[in-house]
Amino acid sequence: MEQEVVQSRKSNVQEAVSELCGKLKNSPDSYKAVFFMAAISYDFAELSREIKNRFPNTEVIGTITAGEITPQGFTSDTVVLTTLSCSDARVKGVLVRNGSKYPVGSKRDIEAALASCGIRCGDPNSHKDAFAITFINGVFNAEESILSNFYSIIRNDDFKLAGGTAGFTGDTPKTFVSCNGETTQDGAAMLFVRTSAKFDIRQEDIFNPTGKTFLVGEADPVKRTIYRLDGMSAKAAYARKLGVTESQAEGMTFENPFGRYLNGHIHIGALAGFTSEGAITTFARIVPNSTLELMHIGDPLQKADETIEKIRNAVPHPKFALLMTCITRTLAFERMAISSQIINKYNSLFPSFAGFSAYGEQLCRMHCNQTLVTVVMGD
């Protein structure tokens, strides 16, 4: 098993693809899968076609990002391409279209892709030698719908799925994902992997519970908006729990997100902003009559050490690593001047790795924010 990671800053698509492919050591047909992650400044449809043309017999999935990650550090305005060479893996990609309206429309395509890998729907043991990687469009708030649809198909809650929401920079809200040269703005690119190699999929959360909770009154899960908490406007309740004014609370959202209690675990739901009426918009669905925990940031470097140790115990000899982390974490690490330290920790474990800054992360059925999701394979 081997992973290669290459990067280009050339703005012209054809020049960028030529540079990327020129840096690879092996022939195109030697790779089982190719992943690419690109800044929103690229013509993504053209980029997707050009990369697939270079790898006609390889499964290729890609996404627009809010920043790219390589062993050299966190970066932006580039395109990163990484490869998976694995003799004992079967892989197949599929593109989900109209994810926000008709995710079930891709049911047969997903079933066919799973079958191509030898993954049987409804098999209680399918998770032991298989998993899924998915890149989901942002903007349309379709993550939860796409995840629910997939698990209704696979019918095994233990089956691991790792994903990241496509992000963007600038003021225009648009994202793209692609599979084998085909692109969509509302859906997902999914890659299914069946392998006898060791693999580990996990999520890192750098926040700790404070013991302060909210009761959700009025909320719209589809619009991801909370109107009332603890019997008052959501913004007023949030500020009150923080012990600050409402205006001060506006600058404290990253360090103090919500924790959602789901299946006995706390999952982060990030605050997106406040409306003029005092509502709170979020990056994940919050349902009425649920309980939220006020979270507070811990020590990211300590958390990274803990994650690395867990991965090392699960996969002692990692050979492939894909990282999907929230853009708010990337920006926070920059403000805290610890970005290079975080990258150095990854370099201490992985021979190579690639990833991107996302607008949300997925682990199995759960869509979360402000976390890191890792996919690691090894001998």
N, C-alpha and C positions, 0 to 999 in steps of 0.2 A: 504494500500500500504506500502511496506517495501523494503528496499535495504540492502543487506549484502555485505561487502567488506572483502576479505581475501587475504593473500599474502604468498608466499613461496620463500625461497632462495635456496632450495634444487636443485641441478643440475640434479639429476636423475629424469626422467619424472614421473615414477610411484610413487616414493617417494613424489615428489612435489604434484601430484594430490591427493594422499592420505592425505597429510597434509592440502591441501586446503579444501577438502571435510570434513575432520574431524573438521575443524573450523566452519563449517556452522551449524546454529541452527535448521534448518528445514529439512524435508525429501525432496529428489530430485524432486518428483512429485509436490511439492508445488510451484515451481518456474515457472513463465510464460516464462522467458528468462534468459539466462546466457551469460555474456560477459567475455572474457578473453583476456589479453594483456601480451605478453611475450617477453623477450629478445631474440635476434637472436641466442644466444648460445644454446637454446633448440632445440631438434629435433621436429620441429613444427608439422609435419604430425603425429608423434606418440602422441604428446601432444593433438592434436585435437581429435584423435580417443579415447584416454583415458578419456578425459573430457566428450565427447559425450556418452561414455559407462556408465558414472556415472549419466547422465541425459537423459535417452533414450526417455522420453516423453516431453522434454523441447526443445525449440528453442535455439540453441547455435551458437554464432558467435565469431570469434577470430581474432587477428592480431599480427604480429610481431611489435615491437616498437623500438624507439630510446630512451626509458626511460619510466618508469611507474609512476603513480601518485596515492597516497592514502592520507587519512587524516593525515598520519604520515610524508608526504613530497614527494618531487621529489626523485626518486630512479632509479636504473638501475640493470641489471643482475638478475631480479626476474620475477616471473609470478604472475599477479594479476587477481583475479576472482571476479566478482560482479554479483549480482542476482537482478531480478525484480520480485516481488510478487505483483500482481494487479488483483483483482477479476473481475474488469470491463474492462479488456483489452483483445483483440484478437491479436495475434502476429503470424507472419510467416516469416521464413528466406528463402533466395535463394542465390545460388552461381552463379555469372557471370564469365564465362570462356572466354579466348581469348579476353580480353577486349580491347587490343590495335589494334586488327585486325578485329574481328567480334563481336562487342558488341551487334549487333542486333540479333545474334544467340541465345541469352537468352531471347528474347521477350516473347515467350510463357511461360517460367518458371516464369518470372516476373509477367505476367498477371495472372497466376494461383495463385501465392503467394498473390497478391493483392486481388483477388477474395476470397481467403480463409479467409481473414480478413474482407470481406464485403466492400472493398474499390473499387468503380466503376471508371474505366478509363473514362475520359471525363466528369465526374461529377464536375460542378463548385463549389460544396460545400464540396468536399472530404477533403479539408484541415482543415475543422472546427473540425473534431474529429479524424484525422489520421496524421501520419508523417512517415518518413523513417530515419533509421540510416544505414550508410554504411561505411565499411572499404575497401579502395581501395589499390591495390598493387602500390608500388613505382617502380622506374627504367624504366617502359615502357611508361611513359608520357601519360597515358590513361585516366586521370581523366576527362578531358573535353569531350572526346568521350563517356564515360560511363554516364556522367550526361546528355548529349544531348540525348542519346538513351533513358534514363529513362523518361525524360520529353516529349519525343515524344510518349511515351506509356501512361503516366498518363494523359496527355493533360489538365493540370491545373497548370499554372505558380505560383499559390498561395500555392500549396502543398509544405510543408516544408520538406527538406532533410538536415540532418546534418551528416557530415562525416569527416574522417581523413585518410590521406595517410599513409600506413604502412611504418615505418622507420627501420633503421638498424644501428648498430655500427660496426666499423672495416672497413677493406678495400675491402671486397667482396660485390659488389652491388647486393643484392638479398633480396627480401621480400616475405612474405607469408600471406595470409588471408584464413579463413576457415568458412564454414557453415555446421553445423550438422555433423562434422567429416570429411568432404570433403575439400581438400586443393587445392589452385591454386597459381601460381606465377604471373599470368597475368590476372587480373580480379577484382572482388569485392565480398565481403560478404555483403548482404543487409538484413535488418530486417524491416518489415513493422508492424506498431502498430496502432490499432484503439482503442480508449478509450474515455469514457465520463469524465475522470479525466482532471484536468487542466494541460496544458503543455506549456512550453516556450522553443523556440529554437532561439538562437541569436549568434552573432559574436562580439568579442571584438577586436578593432584595437587600438594599442597604439601609432600610428604615426599621425603626423599632416602635412598638406601641407605647403610647403615653398613659393609657388607662382612662383617657377622656373619650367619651362616646357621644354619638348623635343618633337620634331617632329620625329617620327619613319620613317626612309627611308627604307633601305634594312633590312628585317628580315625574318626568317623562323619559322613560328608558330609551326610547327610539331617538329622541332628540338629544339624549345625554345631558339633560338639564335638571337641576334640583331647585325647586322653588321654596320649599319650607323645610327647616330642620328644627327640632325641639320646639315646635309651635311658633317659630318666628321666621323672618326672612333668612334664607340660607346664608347670605353673606354676614348678617348680624350675628347669627349663631356661631359661625366659623370664627369671626373676630373675637367673640366673647370667650370661646374656649382657649384662644391664644392669649387672651388678656391684653389685647391691643385695640386700637381704633380700626374702623373698617378700611380707612385709607391705608393704614400701616399693613393690614392683612394682605393687601394686594401684592406686596413685595415679598411675601413669605410662603407662597404656594409650593415652590419646589421642595423646600426643607420640611414642609408639613402637608403631605398629601393625605388622602383618605385611605383607610384600610377596609376592605369589604370581607365580611365573614362568609365563606363559601366552602361547604364540605369540610368543616372543621379547621380550615386554614384561613389566614389573612392574605388577601391579594390586593395589590396597590391599584388604586384608581386615581389618576392625576387630575388636578384642577386645571382646566383650560383657561378660565377667566370668569369675570363677573359681569352681569348685565346691569343696565342702569336701574332696573327695578329690584336689584338685590338678589337675583338668582345666581346660581353657580353652574357654569358649564363644565363638563368633564370629558376626558378622553376614553371613558369606559362607561358601560351602562350601570346606572344605579336605580334600584327598584323601590317603590313606595313601601313603607312599613318594615324596612330593613334597618339594621344597625350598622353604623359606620364608626370606625376607630380613628381618632386623630393620631397620625404617625409623625415621627421626627427622625431626621437623618442621623445615622450612626457614623462609624469610621469606615470610609470606603476602602482604605488600604487593608484594614484588618479583615473586612468582608472578602476582599479579593484573595487574601491568603487562605481563608477558610474554603472558598470555592475551589481554588487550585488544589488544595489538599484532598478534597472530596473527589475531584476529577482524577487525580493521580491514583487514588485508591481504587477507583472503578476501572480506569484504563491506564495501567502502569507505563505503557509505551505508546503514547498518542502519535498518530501519523497524519491526522486530518482534523482541522478545527474551524468551525464557522461560528462567528460571534454576531449576535444581533442585540444592540443596546439602545436604550432610549436617548434621543437627542438631548433631553434635559440633563441626563447624566453626563454626556459628553461636555456640555456647556458648563456644568457644575465643576467637573474635574479641571476644566480650564481656569475657572475662577479661583479654585482652590490651589492651583499650580501643582497638581499631582498627576497630570496626564501622562507625562513620561514615566513616572513611577508605576502607574497602572500597566502601561505597555511593557515595561521591563519585567513585571511579574508574569505577564502572559508569555514573554519570550523565555522565561526561565523554565517553562513547562513544555511549550509547543515548539517543535522544529520549525513550523511555519503556521500561519493562520491568516484569515481574512474575515471581514465583516463590514457592517455598516451601522450608522446611526439611524434609528427608526422612529416612527411616530407611535409605536406601541409594539408589544411583544406578545406572543402566544405560546402557551405551554399546555398541550393537550386541549381540554375544553375551554381553558381560561384565556381571556384577553386581558392583559394588564398594561401598566405604564411604569416608567421609571425603574425598569429592571434590566437585567442582562440574561439572555437565553443563549446557551451554548450547545453546539452539536459537536461531539468529539468521537472519532473512530480510531482504533488502533489494533495492534497485533494481540 
